[in-house]
Amino acid sequence: MTDPRRELLSASRGVPVPTGAGTPLALDPATAAAFEALELSAALDAVAGCAAGPLGAARVRARRPSADLAAVREELAMVGELLTLERLDTAPAVEPAPDVGAALAHLRIPGSVLAGRDGVQLLRLLAAARRTAQELTRVAELAPRAAALVVPLPPATLDRRLERSFDADGTLLDTADPDLPVVRREVTSARERLVARLEGLLRGLGGEGEGGVTLRDGRYVIPVRRDERKRPDGIVHDESASGATLFIEPTAAIELGNRLREAELAEERVVQRVLRDLSAALREHHAALAAAFEMCVAADDLQARARYAARVDAHLPAVAAAPAPLRIRHGRHPVLLARGVAVVPFDLTLEGEERTLLVSGPNTGGKTVLLKATGLACALAASGIIPPVGDGSALPLFTRWFADIGDHQSLAADLSTFSAHVATLRDVLAHADDRTLVLLDEVGSGTDPAEGSALAAAVLLSLTRRGSVTLATTHMGVLKDLATRSPGVVNGSLEFDVQSLAPTYRFHKGVPGRSYGLAIARRLGLDAPVLAEAESLVPDEDRRIEALLAEIERRAGELSAREAEVAALQLDVENLTARLALQEQTLAARQAELDQRARTFERDAKREAREVLLEARKKVEAAVALAQQAADDEKARAARRLLEEEIQGGQWSLVAGRGREGAGASDRPMTSDQRPAVGDEVRLSTGQTGTVETLRKDGRVVVRVGSARLTVDASGVEKLSGTERRKEKRKQHAYASASVSAASGPSEVDLRGLTGDEAQTVVEQALDAAVLGERPLLRIIHGMGTGVVRDRVQRVLKGDRRIKAYGFAPQAQGGTGVTIVEFDA
């Protein structure tokens, strides 16, 4: 569509103002009425609200659908590029351009001189164009189509010259030309001389006038009372409102006033010359300035469309010339979205031989909204705007549009509602073809139901045979049956909640909708006898159809519930699968870490053992050498003591079954009941505990400590009492439970009977083993007692970052005598 007034304005300004993507459709009365019925202008207003400036917004509002497939695809692709950048938060920052259309048009006239404010506006245009070009160039790699809007700009010297020439209000600066400050100083000097002379004359009058020196008709004057006896000679230029005061230019000051005027004229000549020179300089770059202006407006228009698409979460649809499939995924009405209405998305598909969709259902169920949303989606896409649709949508480009929506009754034209509908249907049948979109609301209404339904059926069948894409709403049961016997016609309905008798606005294709008229009347409290009689008067065929539709709705509801349940189960399975996969990855990573730690530990242990053995060997060899060199018994005994000290420092052999003789046995006397016997549990002077295996004849004993044997003097062995033995067994049990292999890890450790220090050691080992064994929980039994062990356990757990949570066990599982530890996954 083109607006002649807009074209005339565009031509006068010398700047093209496109109205859409490619050549817009001819705005015949039917097409104009269709766009008005669809509220296309309101949808365009919503998009225009995303523009940075008024010119970009006006460009959006001027857009109209086009059937030029290549142009529409290019426009949508450009918007799609910037939409991606909008979602990445890297979109270009487009600068709005000032409206310089009139200035550019004036500049085209040879010899014309621009006003100062025009120069300032062109300077602002250049600044906006340079920033816009810079931003579009920045995103050229990801948005090459948008970057193609960039045009060559005038040289930067033009910007600098304009900056030197004008202030923000368009007044010429002294830096615009060397002559300007000279003539302006002369004007200032002449004015000061004139004002000083007038003020002197005014003082000579005794200051009785009304005010001081002022301007009248461009001349400086003084106020003098009309009855002033000493009134000076001169020219009266004005009088006060009361007539009591005259504003006189004294004769003595006329010459000074003339000199001021001459100085002002000289200044004006210089100003005009400077403006003429600047206009000539700008005229040389008129084409570049016009292109820069168009670039800014086009970029703002493009950015507004991309921002709108991002705001409504729209996705780029596929477009094709009709006849082509109509496929809308997650469609929403753009005008309702702009008004903040909660919109239920819909999916609508017409593919293959499907051409006509009959939508039925109760009033206020959203049928008309569905028609308008579908029409607007196609209209916006054909205008180069991504409509609020989801991914996978496909929209045809139509060459003709018809929409019969609403009540067209006209008293002035002597048309009833039915007559108006028939007039529209006449136009539709006269022009519709396979590249036409037809939207009919309540087709066949306004007359006798039998005749109206027959007429509607005939019209719909005719449009279906022509290949026109037709969407029609109806309440007529006869039309609902049309789809079962006519290829190309399909039913559709909008869901209605039977329990609440309220619409859900969810669209279902393939199933006709029920009217729910009697059910709604019953819900609103209509008399039961009247309702019963009404139900008895419903024809048997209609009653049968309503019962069948009710059964279909019930089964559809059950199927929908089952599908939702299956979808939920499928989601649970997917989540579980993902969690298992993540756990497998975590376990594999932990196993690799454990293997690496084991290799590192083994390597470090071997190195440390080698270093210890080498050091011990050096000392033993030194002792042996000393013994071999001993010349007397004293040196030999010294060498023996050195060797025994080294042996005692090692405490026992690292090889099981081969003991070393210890040294440093105590010389304390031992009673008979303190002497150890084979099998006794004893404590050595070094603090180790073990079991006596052999009593030697030389008074020494062999004690089994772990996997090693130690030979010590009997005086250095202390038998454990019964209490100490029980305590040691518990301690060994705790150590054993906390020292299991990392592959399994402990699940429980018993600390009862241990001291605080002993319990801390056991708990730390148990935590390490449980983490390495990937145990989710660890049960620590510390008993209630005095609370010493429990408090020590709490301190250890509090500082361990591997622990997710810990706390006392339930009362039935030990209460405050047991602490349960949960590890991080």
C-alpha positions in Angstrom: 0.0 0.0 0.0 1.2 3.5 -0.7 -0.1 6.8 0.6 0.0 9.6 -2.0 0.5 12.3 0.6 3.4 10.4 2.0 4.9 9.9 -1.4 4.6 13.7 -2.1 6.3 14.5 1.2 9.0 12.0 0.5 9.7 13.5 -2.9 9.8 17.0 -1.5 12.4 15.9 1.0 14.4 13.9 -1.5 14.6 10.8 0.8 12.8 7.5 0.0 10.5 6.2 2.6 9.9 2.5 1.9 6.6 1.1 3.1 7.4 -2.6 3.5 9.5 -5.5 2.3 9.6 -5.2 -1.5 6.6 -3.8 -3.4 3.6 -3.6 -1.1 0.2 -5.0 -2.2 -2.2 -2.8 -4.0 -4.5 -1.3 -1.4 -7.9 -2.2 -2.9 -11.0 -1.7 -0.7 -11.2 -5.4 0.2 -7.6 -5.5 1.2 -7.8 -2.3 3.2 -10.9 -3.5 5.0 -9.1 -6.8 5.8 -6.1 -5.1 7.3 -8.5 -2.8 9.3 -10.5 -5.8 10.6 -7.3 -7.6 11.6 -6.0 -4.4 13.4 -2.8 -4.4 11.5 -2.1 -0.8 12.4 -2.3 -1.7 16.1 0.2 -4.6 15.6 2.6 -2.3 13.8 2.3 0.2 16.6 3.5 -2.5 19.0 6.6 -3.0 16.8 7.2 0.7 16.3 7.3 1.1 20.1 10.7 -0.7 20.0 12.3 2.0 17.7 15.0 4.4 19.0 13.6 7.5 17.3 10.3 8.8 15.8 11.6 8.4 12.2 12.3 4.7 12.7 8.9 4.2 14.4 7.2 6.0 11.4 9.1 3.7 9.0 7.7 0.6 10.9 4.2 2.0 10.9 4.4 2.5 7.2 5.1 -1.1 6.4 2.6 -3.2 4.5 2.5 -6.8 3.3 4.2 -7.7 0.1 4.0 -10.7 -2.2 7.6 -10.2 -3.4 9.1 -13.5 -2.0 12.8 -12.6 -2.5 12.4 -9.2 -0.8 10.4 -10.6 2.1 12.9 -13.4 2.7 15.8 -10.9 2.6 14.0 -8.6 5.1 13.2 -11.4 7.5 16.8 -12.7 7.2 18.1 -9.3 8.2 15.8 -9.2 11.2 16.8 -12.8 12.1 20.5 -11.7 12.2 19.9 -8.9 14.6 17.5 -11.1 16.6 20.3 -13.5 17.3 22.5 -10.7 18.5 19.7 -9.4 20.7 19.5 -12.7 22.4 23.3 -12.7 22.8 23.1 -9.2 24.2 25.6 -8.0 21.5 23.2 -6.2 19.2 24.3 -2.9 17.7 23.3 0.4 19.4 21.5 2.2 16.6 21.4 6.0 16.9 18.1 7.8 16.1 18.5 10.4 13.3 17.1 13.9 13.5 14.5 14.8 10.9 16.6 16.6 8.2 14.3 15.8 5.3 13.3 19.5 4.8 16.9 20.7 5.1 18.0 18.1 2.5 15.2 19.1 0.2 16.1 22.8 0.6 19.8 22.0 0.0 19.0 20.6 -3.4 18.0 24.0 -4.7 21.1 25.7 -6.3 22.2 28.8 -4.4 19.9 28.2 -1.4 21.2 29.1 2.0 20.5 26.9 5.1 19.5 28.4 8.4 21.8 27.9 11.4 19.4 25.4 13.0 19.5 23.3 9.8 23.3 23.2 10.0 23.1 21.9 13.6 20.6 19.2 12.6 22.9 18.0 9.8 25.8 17.9 12.2 23.7 15.7 14.5 22.8 13.5 11.5 26.5 13.0 10.8 27.2 12.1 14.4 24.4 9.6 14.5 25.4 8.2 11.1 29.0 7.7 12.1 28.0 5.9 15.4 25.4 3.7 13.5 27.9 2.8 10.8 30.5 1.9 13.5 28.0 -0.3 15.3 26.8 -2.1 12.1 30.4 -2.6 11.0 31.2 -4.1 14.5 28.6 -6.9 13.9 29.4 -7.4 10.2 30.7 -11.0 10.8 27.5 -12.2 12.5 25.1 -9.8 10.7 26.4 -9.2 7.2 23.0 -8.1 5.8 22.6 -5.4 8.4 26.2 -4.3 7.9 25.3 -3.9 4.2 23.2 -0.8 5.2 26.5 1.1 5.8 27.1 3.8 3.2 30.1 6.0 2.5 29.9 9.1 4.7 31.2 12.7 4.0 34.7 13.4 5.1 35.2 14.1 8.8 36.5 17.6 7.9 32.9 18.5 7.2 31.9 17.5 10.8 34.7 19.6 12.2 33.8 22.6 10.1 30.2 22.5 11.3 31.3 22.0 14.9 33.5 25.2 14.6 30.6 27.1 13.0 27.5 26.5 15.2 26.5 26.3 18.8 23.7 24.1 20.0 21.1 26.6 19.1 22.3 27.2 15.6 24.0 30.5 16.2 27.2 31.1 14.2 30.3 31.0 16.4 33.1 33.5 16.1 35.3 30.5 15.0 33.2 30.1 11.8 35.1 32.9 10.0 37.9 35.3 10.8 35.7 38.3 9.9 33.0 37.5 12.4 34.8 38.5 15.6 35.9 41.7 14.0 32.4 42.9 12.9 30.9 41.7 16.2 33.3 43.7 18.2 32.3 46.8 16.2 28.7 46.1 16.9 29.4 45.7 20.6 31.4 48.9 20.7 28.8 50.9 18.8 26.0 49.6 21.1 28.0 50.5 24.2 28.6 54.1 22.9 24.9 54.5 22.1 23.6 53.1 25.4 26.1 55.3 27.3 24.9 58.4 25.5 21.2 57.6 26.1 21.8 56.9 29.8 23.5 60.3 30.1 20.5 62.0 28.5 18.2 60.1 30.8 20.1 61.2 33.9 19.8 64.8 32.7 16.1 64.4 32.9 16.2 63.6 36.6 15.5 59.9 36.1 11.7 60.5 36.2 11.0 58.3 33.2 9.5 54.8 33.4 12.6 52.5 33.3 15.9 52.8 31.4 17.2 52.5 27.9 15.1 50.0 25.9 14.4 48.9 22.3 11.5 50.0 20.1 11.3 49.0 16.4 14.9 48.0 16.4 16.1 51.4 17.7 17.4 52.2 21.2 15.1 54.8 23.0 14.6 56.3 26.4 11.3 56.7 28.3 10.2 60.3 28.8 7.0 61.5 30.5 4.6 63.2 28.1 4.4 66.3 30.3 8.2 66.5 30.8 9.2 70.2 30.3 12.7 69.3 29.4 11.7 66.6 26.9 14.5 66.2 24.4 14.0 66.6 20.7 13.9 63.4 18.8 11.8 60.7 17.2 8.9 59.1 19.1 8.8 55.4 18.4 6.2 54.3 20.9 4.2 55.2 24.0 3.2 53.3 27.2 -0.1 51.6 27.6 -1.3 54.5 29.8 -0.1 57.0 27.3 1.8 58.9 30.0 5.2 57.9 28.8 6.8 58.4 25.4 9.7 56.3 24.1 11.9 58.8 22.3 15.1 58.4 20.2 16.8 61.7 21.0 18.2 63.6 18.1 21.6 63.7 19.9 21.7 59.9 19.7 20.4 59.3 16.2 23.8 59.3 14.6 25.1 56.8 17.2 22.1 54.7 16.5 22.8 54.8 12.7 26.4 53.7 13.3 25.1 50.8 15.4 22.7 49.8 12.6 25.5 50.0 10.0 27.7 47.7 12.2 24.8 45.2 12.5 24.3 45.2 8.8 28.0 44.5 8.3 27.7 41.6 10.7 24.6 40.3 8.9 26.5 40.4 5.6 29.4 38.4 7.0 26.9 35.9 8.6 25.1 35.4 5.3 28.4 34.9 3.5 29.5 32.3 6.0 26.1 30.5 5.8 26.3 30.6 2.0 29.8 29.0 2.1 28.7 26.3 4.5 25.6 25.5 2.4 27.8 25.2 -0.7 30.1 22.8 1.2 27.1 20.7 2.4 25.6 20.7 -1.1 28.7 19.0 -2.5 27.9 16.1 -0.2 24.1 16.1 -0.6 23.9 12.5 -1.9 26.1 11.2 0.9 24.1 13.1 3.5 20.8 11.7 2.1 22.3 8.2 2.1 23.4 8.6 5.7 19.9 9.8 6.6 18.4 6.7 4.9 20.9 4.4 6.6 20.0 5.7 10.1 16.2 5.4 9.5 16.5 2.0 7.9 18.8 0.8 10.8 16.4 2.0 13.4 13.5 0.3 11.6 15.5 -2.9 11.4 16.6 -2.7 15.0 13.0 -2.1 16.2 11.8 -5.2 14.4 14.6 -7.3 15.9 13.9 -5.9 19.4 10.2 -6.7 19.1 10.9 -10.3 18.0 13.2 -10.7 21.0 10.6 -9.1 23.4 7.8 -11.5 22.3 10.2 -14.5 22.0 9.4 -14.9 18.3 11.3 -17.2 15.9 12.0 -16.7 12.2 9.3 -18.5 10.1 9.8 -20.0 6.7 7.9 -18.1 4.0 6.8 -19.3 0.6 4.5 -18.0 -2.1 1.0 -19.2 -1.8 -0.2 -21.9 -2.4 2.0 -23.3 0.4 1.6 -25.0 3.7 0.3 -22.9 6.6 2.0 -24.0 9.8 2.0 -22.0 13.0 3.7 -23.2 16.1 3.2 -21.5 19.5 1.3 -18.6 17.8 0.1 -15.6 19.8 -2.0 -12.6 19.0 0.4 -9.6 18.7 -2.1 -6.9 19.7 -3.2 -8.8 22.8 0.4 -9.3 23.8 1.0 -5.6 23.4 -1.9 -4.9 25.7 -0.5 -7.2 28.4 -3.2 -9.8 28.1 -2.3 -13.4 29.1 -2.4 -15.2 25.8 -2.7 -19.0 25.4 -0.4 -20.1 22.5 -1.9 -22.2 19.7 -0.7 -24.6 17.0 -2.4 -24.6 13.6 -1.5 -26.5 10.5 -3.0 -26.7 7.0 -0.9 -29.0 4.8 -1.3 -31.1 1.7 -4.8 -30.8 0.3 -6.2 -29.1 3.4 -7.5 -25.6 2.4 -10.5 -24.8 4.7 -10.5 -24.8 8.5 -13.9 -24.7 10.3 -13.5 -23.6 13.9 -16.5 -24.2 16.2 -17.2 -23.9 19.9 -19.0 -21.7 22.4 -19.1 -17.9 22.3 -16.2 -16.1 24.1 -14.1 -19.2 23.4 -11.5 -17.4 21.4 -12.5 -18.3 17.8 -12.3 -14.8 16.5 -8.9 -14.2 18.2 -7.6 -17.3 16.5 -8.7 -16.0 13.1 -7.1 -12.6 13.7 -3.9 -14.0 15.1 -3.5 -16.2 12.1 -4.1 -13.4 9.7 -1.8 -11.0 11.6 1.0 -13.6 11.6 0.8 -13.8 7.8 0.5 -10.0 7.4 3.4 -9.2 9.7 5.7 -11.8 8.0 4.8 -10.4 4.6 5.7 -6.9 5.9 9.2 -8.0 6.9 8.4 -8.4 10.6 8.9 -11.7 12.6 5.5 -12.4 14.1 5.0 -13.9 17.6 5.3 -17.6 16.5 7.5 -20.4 17.6 10.2 -22.4 15.9 9.1 -24.5 12.9 6.4 -22.1 11.7 5.8 -21.7 7.9 3.7 -18.9 6.4 2.4 -18.4 2.9 2.6 -15.0 1.1 -0.8 -14.1 -0.2 -1.7 -11.7 -3.0 -5.3 -11.1 -1.9 -6.8 -10.7 1.6 -10.4 -10.9 2.6 -11.7 -10.7 6.2 -15.4 -10.6 7.2 -15.1 -10.1 11.0 -17.6 -8.3 13.2 -21.0 -6.7 12.6 -21.1 -4.7 9.4 -24.7 -3.5 9.7 -25.0 0.0 8.2 -28.2 2.1 8.5 -26.8 4.7 6.2 -26.3 2.2 3.4 -29.5 0.4 4.3 -27.7 -2.8 4.9 -28.6 -5.4 7.5 -25.9 -7.6 9.0 -26.8 -10.5 6.7 -26.8 -8.2 3.7 -23.4 -6.9 4.6 -22.1 -10.5 4.9 -23.5 -11.4 1.6 -21.9 -8.4 -0.1 -18.5 -9.4 1.3 -19.0 -13.0 0.2 -19.9 -11.7 -3.3 -16.5 -9.9 -3.5 -14.7 -12.9 -2.2 -16.2 -15.2 -4.8 -15.5 -12.7 -7.5 -11.7 -12.5 -6.9 -10.5 -15.4 -4.6 -7.9 -17.8 -6.0 -5.2 -20.1 -4.7 -3.1 -17.1 -3.5 -5.9 -15.7 -1.4 -6.5 -15.7 2.4 -10.1 -15.6 3.4 -11.2 -15.1 7.1 -14.9 -15.5 7.8 -16.3 -15.0 11.3 -19.7 -16.7 12.0 -20.2 -17.6 8.3 -23.8 -17.9 7.3 -25.2 -16.1 10.3 -27.8 -13.4 10.3 -30.6 -15.3 8.6 -32.6 -18.5 8.8 -30.2 -21.2 10.1 -31.1 -23.7 7.4 -30.6 -21.3 4.6 -27.6 -19.6 6.2 -25.8 -23.0 6.7 -26.6 -24.0 3.2 -25.2 -20.8 1.8 -22.2 -21.0 4.0 -21.5 -24.6 2.9 -21.7 -23.7 -0.7 -19.3 -20.7 -0.3 -16.8 -22.8 1.7 -16.9 -25.6 -0.9 -16.3 -23.2 -3.7 -13.3 -21.6 -2.0 -11.9 -25.0 -1.2 -12.1 -26.0 -4.8 -10.3 -22.8 -5.8 -7.5 -23.6 -3.4 -8.0 -20.5 -1.3 -6.8 -20.7 2.3 -10.0 -20.2 4.3 -10.5 -20.0 8.1 -14.1 -19.8 9.2 -15.9 -19.9 12.6 -19.4 -21.3 13.0 -22.0 -22.5 15.5 -24.0 -24.4 12.9 -24.1 -28.2 13.3 -24.5 -28.8 9.6 -21.2 -27.1 8.8 -19.5 -29.2 11.4 -20.4 -32.3 9.4 -18.9 -30.7 6.2 -15.4 -31.9 6.9 -16.5 -35.5 7.1 -17.7 -35.5 3.5 -15.6 -32.8 1.7 -11.9 -33.3 0.9 -9.9 -30.2 1.8 -12.1 -29.2 4.7 -11.1 -29.9 8.3 -12.7 -29.2 11.6 -11.2 -27.4 14.6 -12.3 -26.3 18.0 -11.3 -24.3 21.0 -11.3 -26.3 24.3 -14.0 -25.6 26.9 -13.8 -26.7 30.5 -17.0 -28.6 31.1 -16.7 -28.4 34.9 -16.2 -24.6 35.1 -18.0 -23.8 31.8 -15.1 -21.5 31.0 -13.0 -21.4 27.8 -9.4 -22.5 28.0 -8.5 -21.1 24.6 -6.6 -24.2 23.6 -7.0 -25.0 19.9 -7.6 -28.6 18.8 -7.5 -29.5 15.1 -9.7 -32.3 13.6 -12.4 -32.2 16.3 -15.5 -29.9 16.0 -16.6 -28.0 19.1 -19.8 -28.1 21.1 -21.9 -24.9 21.6 -22.6 -25.6 25.3 -25.6 -23.3 25.0 -28.0 -25.2 27.2 -25.2 -26.1 29.7 -24.3 -22.4 30.0 -28.0 -21.5 30.4 -28.3 -24.1 33.2 -25.2 -22.7 34.9 -26.6 -19.2 34.8 -29.8 -20.4 36.6 -32.4 -20.6 33.9 -35.6 -22.4 35.0 -35.2 -26.2 35.0 -38.6 -26.9 33.3 -37.7 -24.5 30.5 -34.3 -26.2 30.0 -35.9 -29.6 30.0 -38.4 -28.6 27.4 -35.6 -27.0 25.3 -33.6 -30.2 25.5 -36.6 -32.2 24.3 -37.0 -29.9 21.3 -33.4 -30.4 20.1 -33.6 -32.6 17.0 -32.5 -36.2 17.4 -29.7 -35.8 14.9 -28.3 -32.7 16.7 -28.6 -34.5 20.1 -26.8 -37.5 18.6 -24.0 -35.3 17.3 -23.7 -33.5 20.6 -23.4 -36.8 22.5 -20.8 -38.0 20.1 -18.8 -34.8 20.5 -19.0 -35.1 24.3 -17.7 -38.6 24.1 -14.9 -37.5 21.8 -14.0 -34.7 24.2 -14.0 -37.1 27.2 -11.7 -39.5 25.4 -9.5 -36.7 24.2 -9.2 -35.5 27.8 -8.2 -39.0 28.9 -5.7 -39.3 26.1 -4.3 -35.8 27.0 -3.9 -36.8 30.6 -2.2 -40.0 29.7 0.1 -38.2 27.3 1.0 -35.8 30.1 1.7 -38.7 32.4 3.9 -40.4 29.8 5.7 -37.1 29.1 6.3 -36.7 32.8 7.6 -40.3 33.1 9.8 -39.8 30.1 11.2 -36.6 31.6 11.9 -38.5 34.8 13.7 -41.3 32.8 15.7 -38.7 31.0 16.7 -37.0 34.2 17.6 -40.3 35.8 19.7 -41.3 32.8 21.5 -38.0 32.9 22.2 -38.3 36.6 23.5 -41.9 36.1 25.7 -40.7 33.3 27.0 -37.9 35.5 27.6 -40.3 38.3 29.5 -42.7 36.0 31.7 -39.8 34.9 32.3 -38.8 38.5 33.1 -42.3 39.5 35.5 -42.7 36.6 37.2 -39.5 37.5 37.5 -40.4 41.2 38.8 -43.9 40.3 41.4 -42.3 38.1 42.3 -39.9 40.9 42.6 -42.8 43.4 44.8 -44.7 41.0 47.0 -41.7 40.6 47.2 -41.2 44.3 48.1 -44.9 44.8 50.8 -44.7 42.3 52.2 -41.5 43.8 52.0 -43.0 47.3 53.8 -46.2 46.3 56.5 -44.2 44.5 57.0 -41.9 47.5 57.0 -44.8 50.0 59.6 -46.6 48.0 61.8 -43.5 47.8 61.5 -42.8 51.5 62.2 -46.5 52.4 65.3 -46.5 50.2 66.5 -43.3 51.8 66.0 -44.7 55.3 67.7 -48.0 54.5 70.6 -46.2 52.9 71.0 -43.9 55.9 70.8 -46.9 58.3 73.3 -48.8 56.2 75.8 -46.0 56.4 75.5 -45.9 60.2 75.8 -49.7 60.6 78.8 -49.8 58.3 80.4 -47.0 60.4 79.7 -48.9 63.6 81.1 -52.2 62.1 84.2 -50.4 60.9 84.7 -48.9 64.3 84.4 -52.4 65.9 86.9 -53.9 63.5 89.4 -51.1 64.3 88.9 -51.5 68.0 92.1 -52.2 69.8 90.7 -52.8 73.2 87.4 -53.9 74.8 86.3 -50.3 75.6 86.2 -49.4 71.9 84.5 -52.6 71.1 81.8 -51.9 73.6 81.4 -48.4 72.3 80.9 -49.7 68.8 78.3 -52.3 70.1 76.4 -49.5 71.9 76.3 -47.5 68.6 75.0 -50.4 66.7 72.4 -51.2 69.3 71.2 -47.6 69.3 70.7 -47.7 65.6 68.8 -50.9 65.8 66.6 -49.6 68.6 65.9 -46.5 66.6 64.3 -48.8 64.0 62.3 -50.6 66.7 61.7 -53.7 64.6 62.4 -55.4 61.4 60.4 -54.5 58.4 60.4 -58.2 57.4 57.8 -60.2 59.2 59.3 -63.1 61.2 62.7 -61.6 61.6 63.1 -59.6 64.8 65.7 -57.1 66.0 67.1 -57.0 69.5 66.0 -53.8 71.1 68.1 -51.7 73.6 67.4 -49.5 76.4 65.6 -52.0 78.6 64.6 -50.8 82.0 66.5 -52.0 85.0 63.4 -51.8 87.2 62.7 -54.8 89.4 59.6 -56.8 88.4 57.4 -58.8 90.7 56.2 -62.3 89.9 52.7 -61.1 89.2 54.0 -58.5 86.8 56.1 -60.9 84.8 54.5 -61.5 81.4 53.5 -64.9 80.2 53.0 -66.2 76.7 49.7 -64.8 75.3 49.6 -61.8 77.7 48.7 -58.4 76.2 51.5 -56.0 77.1 52.6 -52.4 76.6 56.2 -51.6 75.6 58.2 -48.7 76.9 57.8 -47.1 73.5 54.0 -47.1 73.9 53.2 -49.9 71.4 50.9 -52.7 72.6 51.2 -56.3 71.5 51.0 -60.0 72.5 53.8 -62.0 74.1 54.8 -64.9 71.9 58.1 -66.3 73.5 59.9 -66.1 76.8 63.6 -66.4 76.2 66.0 -67.9 78.7 68.2 -64.8 78.7 65.2 -62.9 80.3 64.1 -61.2 77.1 60.7 -61.7 75.5 59.5 -61.7 71.9 56.4 -59.5 71.5 54.1 -59.6 68.4 53.2 -56.0 67.4 51.0 -56.0 64.3 52.8 -57.9 61.6 56.3 -57.4 63.2 58.1 -59.2 66.1 60.1 -57.2 68.6 62.6 -58.7 71.1 62.9 -56.6 74.2 64.0 -56.9 77.8 61.3 -58.3 80.1 61.8 -55.3 82.4 60.6 -53.0 79.5 57.3 -54.8 79.2 54.1 -53.9 81.2 51.2 -56.3 81.5 47.8 -54.7 80.7 45.1 -54.8 83.3 41.6 -56.2 82.4 40.2 -52.7 81.9 43.1 -51.7 79.8 42.8 -54.8 77.7 39.1 -54.1 77.0 39.9 -50.5 76.2 42.7 -51.6 73.8 40.4 -54.1 72.1 37.8 -51.4 71.5 40.5 -49.1 70.3 41.8 -51.7 67.9 38.3 -52.5 66.8 37.7 -48.8 66.1 41.0 -48.5 64.2 40.2 -51.6 62.2 36.7 -50.4 61.3 38.2 -47.1 60.2 41.1 -48.6 58.3 39.2 -50.7 55.8 40.1 -50.6 52.1 39.1 -47.5 50.1 37.1 -49.7 47.7 34.5 -50.4 50.4 34.9 -47.7 53.0 33.5 -47.8 56.6 29.9 -47.3 57.2 30.1 -47.3 61.0 32.9 -46.7 63.6 32.6 -47.3 67.4 34.5 -44.9 69.6 33.2 -45.9 73.0 36.0 -46.3 75.6 38.5 -44.1 73.7 40.0 -40.9 74.9 39.4 -37.6 73.0 42.7 -37.8 71.2 42.3 -41.5 70.3 38.7 -40.8 69.0 39.9 -37.9 66.9 42.5 -40.1 65.2 40.0 -42.9 64.5 37.4 -40.4 63.2 39.8 -38.8 60.8 40.9 -42.2 59.4 37.3 -43.2 59.1 36.3 -40.1 57.2 39.2 -40.6 54.8 38.3 -44.2 54.2 34.6 -43.4 53.8 35.3 -40.7 51.2 37.7 -42.9 49.2 35.1 -45.7 49.4 32.4 -43.2 48.2 30.2 -44.0 51.1 27.2 -41.7 51.2 26.9 -41.9 55.0 29.1 -42.7 58.0 27.6 -43.7 61.4 29.8 -42.7 64.4 29.0 -44.3 67.8 30.4 -42.2 70.6 28.0 -42.8 73.4 26.6 -40.2 75.7 28.9 -40.4 78.7 30.6 -37.1 79.7 30.4 -35.7 76.2 34.2 -35.4 75.8 34.4 -37.8 72.8 31.2 -36.4 71.3 32.5 -32.8 71.4 35.8 -33.9 69.9 33.9 -35.6 67.1 31.8 -32.5 66.5 34.9 -30.3 66.2 36.5 -32.7 63.6 33.3 -32.8 61.5 32.8 -29.1 61.6 36.1 -28.4 59.9 35.9 -31.0 57.2 34.8 -29.5 53.8 33.9 -32.9 52.4 30.9 -33.2 54.7 27.6 -32.0 53.4 25.7 -32.3 56.7 25.8 -34.1 60.0 23.6 -34.5 63.1 22.5 -36.8 65.8 20.7 -40.0 64.9 16.9 -40.5 65.5 16.0 -41.5 69.0 15.3 -45.1 67.9 18.8 -45.4 66.4 20.9 -44.1 69.2 19.9 -40.4 69.6 22.6 -38.2 70.9 24.9 -41.2 71.4 25.3 -41.5 67.6 26.3 -39.0 64.9 25.3 -39.5 61.3 27.6 -37.9 58.6 26.4 -37.2 55.0 29.1 -36.6 52.4 28.9 -34.4 49.3 28.0 -36.3 46.2 
